[in-house]
Amino acid sequence: MRQETELEALGREIEQESVFIDKARAVLATRIVGQRAVIDRVLIAMLANGHLLLEGVPGLAKTLIVHTFAAAMNLSFHRIQFTPDMLPADLIGTMIYNPKEMEFYPRKGPVFANVILADEINRSPAKVQSALLEAMQEKQVTIGDETYPLSEPFMVLATQNPVEHEGTYMLPEAQLDRFMMKVMVDYPSYDEELEIMQWASAAPTQVSVSAVVQPEEIFRSRRLVDRIYVDQRVQRYIVDLVMATRYPDRYGLEFLAPMIEYGASPRASIFLLLASKAHAFLQSRPYATPEDVKIIAYDVLRHRIRPSYEAEAENLKAEDFIRNILEHIQVP
């Protein structure tokens, strides 16, 4: 009885606080046609204090979504174009010598902002991609002998082209694992494409974006997301899904065992839990359900499962394994 009363009170708080989500969606809709699922994943990453990897061919508004999101949230924003000749210092900064003072001082790089758009991140070599690791995990950057904290909130929203495209590099597994979700950005529908074309011809200049959310609202919402209730059975369901990617034979999925080189790390369980709670917040709900987990599972797991050579020969991808796992694991 006491728990029900607490959930009802939390539900009222979430309903009041989540109003800013509709405001943010409305602003994004002034510049983005469609892509509702992608926008929701950006909001989930923000609420769960995570990072996001967006993959799709060029021209699908990935950069525009991130730029508009930062403006609507009144957050400082830096766009970093990753290139093959980029150096780590171009990202985090370096020490500059001042001959007058005869001493070095730090020049901070573009990573010092609330929202970082790492554009085409897989067009730079591994040493540059790895320079983001400390910033993403520790929310700090080391320049010379000094460590500098990054401003909160801090989010990395990276875009990448499919690895089959010319001039791209595979992201290191350690960095991939630090992204809460990998979201596939697809082509717009016929009607959406028609609307995009009409927008572009009628209003060639971009609509200006006004901030409708303040950082304080984000922090308050994150505290509410932390309080969202997740039943023990739902927690076990999350662990079962992740364990099935590592040991499919234990869950009656023997045919998947030779297809998966390695499964998801413990970060997958943590991020599935956090993202499910954030998804519940978007629905103004004080509790997470198995349906929240299933909706977000593909985005959290797809970049954490490595298909074997046998699977690649049969043209099987991580999404195929996730679908089989979701179909076989019993929902509580």
N, C-alpha and C positions, 0 to 999 in steps of 0.2 A: 504493500500500500504506500509506504514511504517512497519507494523507488518510483512508483507511478506519479506521485505528486511532484517529485523532483524532475521527472521527464516532462511533465506538463509545463512546469515553470521554465525549464530549459527550452521547450518548444516555443513558448511565447517570446523568449529572448531572441531565439534564432529568427523567428518570423519578423520581429522588429528590425534586427540587425541586417538581415539578408536583403533588405530593400535596395541596398546599393548594387546588388547583383543585376537587378533589372535596369538600373540606371546605366551601368557599364555596358550591358548588352545593347541598350538603345543607342548609346554613342557609337559603339562598334558597328551597329547596323547602318549608320549614316555613311560609312565608308567601305563596308564589307558586304558583299552579296552572298548569302548562304553561309557555308562553313560553320554551322552552329555547333557541331560536335567538336571541331577544333577549338573554337572560342571557349566552350565549356571546359575543355582540357586545360587551357591556359588559366582559367579561373580556378580550377581544382589545384593546379600546381602552386598558384599564388596562395590559396587558403592552406595548403598542406606544407608550405615552406619548402617546395621542391623545385627542380630544374626540369626543363622540357626540351625534347629533341623533335623537331618537325622535319619530316622527309617527304619530298615530292619533287616533281619536275619543275623547272623554272616557270614563273609566271602565274602561280596559283595563289598569290597574295599572302604568302607566309610572312614576308618582311612587313607588309602593310598591317597585318593583324597585330604583330608585336609592337610596332611603332604607335598604332592607335591605342592599344591597351595601355602602354606606359603613359600616354598623354591623358587618357581618361582617368587614370589612377593618380595623377599628379606626382609621378615618380620621375627622378632623373634618368636619362636614357642615353646610352651610347651604342652606336652601331659599329661593329668591327668587321671589316671585310677580310676574310681569311684568304691568303694567296700562297702559292708555292714558295715564294721568297721571303715570307714573313719570319721574323725572329721573336723569341719569347719576350724580349725587352719591348717590342712594339705593342705587346699586350699588357704586361704588368708594370712597365716603367723601368727606369735604370738610374744609376748614380751619375750626376753631372759634376764636373770639376769647375769650381769658381776660382780663376787665377787671382782675383783681387783678394779674396778671403783666404786663398790657399787651402781650400777644403772642399770636400764633396758634399753635395746635397741631393736628395731624391727628387726625381721628376716622375710623378705618378702617371701611370698609363691609363688608357680608356676603360680598364676593368673597374675603375673606381666610380661606379654609378649604381643606382638601384636596380635597373633593368638593363642587362647586357644582351644585345642581339649579336650572336656569333654567326654571321652570315656565311653560308657555304663552308662550314667548319671543316668538312672533310677535303677541302682543297689545299690545306696546309699540311706540312709533314708532322710526324708524331711528336717531335719535341715541342712544337708550338701548341698542339692539342693538349699535351700533358701539362703545359704551363697553367692551364685552367684548373687542374686538379685541386691544388691547395685552396684556390678561391672558392670552388664549388663545395668542397667538403668542410673546410675549416672557417670559411667566411673571413679569410685574411690573406694577405699577400706579403711575401718577403722580398725586400729590395736591399741588396747589400747585406748588412748585418742586422737591419731593423725589420720588424714585423709590423704591418699596418692593418688594423681591422677595417673591414668593408662596411659601408652604411647598410643599415637594415630599413626596409626589407631588401634582400639581395636575391635576384633571380637571373639565371642564365637561360635564355631561350635561343637555342641553336637551330639553324636550318642546315640541311644537307641535301645534296642531289643523290639520286640512287647510285650505288657504287659501280654500276655498269658504265656510267658516264665517263668520258675521257677526262683525265686530269684529277681524279679523285683518289683519296687514300682511305683505307679502313681505319675507323676510330679504334684506339686501344680498348681492350675489354675493361680495363680498370676505369677508364673514363666513361664508357657506355653505362657501366653499372651505377654511376653516380647520377645519371639522369633518372628522375622518378618515372617518366613515361616517354615512350617513343610513339609519336602520333603520325599516321600516314595521311597526308593531305591529297585528296583525290580531285579529279576534274569536276567542275560544276555541272549541274544538270542542264538539260536543254533550255528550260525556262530561265534558270539562273544565268546562263550564258547570254541569253537574249537581253535580260535586264542589265547585265554588265555592259554589253555593247551599247545599249540605249543610254546608260549613265555616262559612259565615256564620250559619246558624241554630243550629248546635251550639255554636259558640264565638264569640259576638259581640265579645269583647275580643281585641285583637291579641296574638299570641304574641311574647314578648320575644326579642330577638336578642342572642346572645353573640358577641363577637369571636373568630374562630377563626384569623385571619391577622394578622400584624404587618407594618408598613410595610417592615421590613428584608427580609422574604421577597419583597415586590414588587420591591424594588431588585435583589435577587439574581436573580430571574427575568428581569428586564429585561436584565441583563447576559448571561444565557444566550440570550435571544431574539436579541440582537445577533450572537451567534456561530453561529446556525443557518445552515446552508449553503444557498445558492441557486445552482443551476447557471446558467451563462451562457445556456443555451438558454431557461431559465425566465425569466430577466431580459429576454431579447429578446421573449419571448411577452408579458410585461407591457407593454413599450414598444409592441409591435404593437397591443395592445388599446386603449391610450390614443391612439395616433396614428390609429387607425381612427375614433375619435370626431371627430377634427379633419379628416381627409382620407379619407373613406370611399371615394371614387372610386379611390384608390391600391390599395385592397384588394378591388376587384371589387364594391364596394357602392355603385355609382353612384346607385341609387334612394334612398339615404339622404342624399345630398348636399343636396338642397333641403329636407330635413326637419330638419336640424340647423343652428341659428343659430350656435352655437359649441360646441366640444367641451371635453374635460377639460383642466385645466391640468397643468403638471409635478408639482404636489403629488399628483395622482392616481397617477402612477407611483411616487412615493416611498411614499405610503400603501398602495398595493397590495402593494408589496414588504414593508413592515413588517407589515401586517395578515396577509399570507400566512405570514410567519415566526411570528407570534403564534398563528395557527391551527394551524400544525404543532406548536407547543409544547403546545397543548391536547390534541393527539393523542400527546404524549410522543415526538415525532419530532425528530431532529437535522437534518433537511433539509426544505425546502419543495418541493412538487410543483405541476404545472399545475392539479391538482384543487383544491389550496388556493386558488389564484388564482381559479378559476372560482366557487368557493363564496362568496368574499368580494367578487367583482367588482360585483355589483349594488349592494351597500351603499356601496362606495367611489365608484362612478361616477354613480349616479342623480341626485345633486344637483349634478353638475358638467357636465351636458349640458343645453343650453337648446334645447328644440324650437322650430322656426320657426312662424310663423303658419299656414303651410300644413299642418304636422303637427298643430297644435291644431285646425284645421278638420276634419281627418280623425280627430280624437280619438286621436292617437298620442302615447305618453308615452316618457320616457327609457328605461323598462324594455323597451319594444319594440325600441328601437335596440340596447340592450345585448345582448338575446337574439339579434338578427340578427348582431351582431359576434362573439359567442361561437360561433355556429354556423358562421361563415365563416372565422374565423382558424384556421389549422392549429395543432393542439396538438403541441408538441415531444415 
